[in-house]
Amino acid sequence: MKQLVESQRAFFNPNATKGVDFRRAQLENLRTVIENNEARLEQAIVAHYVKGRFDTFITELYVVYEEIADATDRWG
């Protein structure tokens, strides 16, 4: 664990601004992770907030998908 923490610090400590390609790739990775875990996320949100599945998708997941699409479209 110590090695993991040290490698993460080494990666983030330079505080260099990441390029557009890096940021776009990170957002696309985020979208993929959300898509791959959508059912689990939906189940957790429905249980925690007592929302319906449709409301959960529209107010939680769809918003994130649209924000990612908007950000990646702006850069390309």
C-alpha positions in Angstrom: 0.0 0.0 0.0 2.8 2.4 0.8 4.3 1.9 -2.7 0.9 2.6 -4.2 0.5 5.9 -2.2 4.0 6.9 -3.2 3.5 6.3 -6.9 0.2 8.3 -6.8 2.0 11.2 -5.1 4.7 11.1 -7.7 2.1 11.2 -10.4 0.1 14.1 -9.0 2.7 16.2 -7.1 4.3 17.9 -10.1 0.9 19.8 -10.5 1.5 19.9 -14.2 -1.6 20.8 -16.2 -2.7 17.8 -18.1 -3.2 18.1 -21.8 -6.5 18.0 -23.7 -5.9 14.4 -24.9 -5.3 13.2 -21.4 -8.4 14.9 -20.1 -10.5 13.6 -22.9 -9.2 10.1 -22.3 -10.0 10.3 -18.6 -13.6 11.5 -19.3 -14.1 8.7 -21.8 -12.7 6.2 -19.3 -15.2 7.6 -16.7 -18.1 7.2 -19.1 -17.0 3.6 -19.8 -16.8 2.8 -16.1 -20.2 4.3 -15.5 -21.8 2.4 -18.4 -20.2 -0.9 -17.2 -21.6 -0.3 -13.7 -24.8 1.4 -14.6 -27.0 -1.3 -13.1 -25.1 -1.3 -9.8 -25.1 2.5 -9.6 -28.8 2.6 -10.4 -29.6 0.0 -7.7 -27.6 1.9 -5.1 -29.2 5.2 -5.9 -32.7 3.7 -6.0 -32.1 2.1 -2.6 -30.5 5.2 -1.0 -32.7 7.9 -2.4 -35.9 5.9 -2.8 -36.2 7.0 -6.4 -37.6 5.1 -9.4 -35.3 3.6 -12.0 -36.3 6.1 -14.7 -36.0 9.1 -12.3 -32.6 7.8 -11.3 -31.4 7.5 -14.8 -32.6 11.0 -15.9 -31.6 12.9 -12.8 -28.3 11.1 -12.0 -26.8 9.1 -14.8 -28.0 10.9 -17.9 -26.8 14.3 -16.5 -23.3 12.9 -16.1 -23.3 11.3 -19.6 -24.4 14.7 -21.1 -21.7 16.6 -19.2 -19.1 14.2 -20.4 -20.3 14.5 -24.0 -20.5 18.2 -23.8 -16.9 18.5 -22.4 -15.4 16.1 -24.9 -17.3 17.7 -27.8 -15.9 21.1 -26.8 -12.3 19.8 -27.1 -12.7 18.1 -30.4 
